[in-house]
């Protein structure tokens, strides 16, 4: 198996804000509010704001358990 086909099977480590919002099923405005309020931790890479997939999964788990906004 070559490297290019291996990369296609890995989930992304980070998502853009629009993609992260879509992943959670919320709007971008709500996503920015969650980031601003510290509910979801984002990282900056140059001018981009990225959401670690693990952070989105953590937030989703908190939602399911009734612990998050």
Secondary structure, DSSP 8 states (H G I E B T S, - for coil): --HHHHHHHS--SEEEHHHHHHHHT--HHHHHHHHHTTSS-EEEETTEEEEEHHHHHHHHHHHHTT---
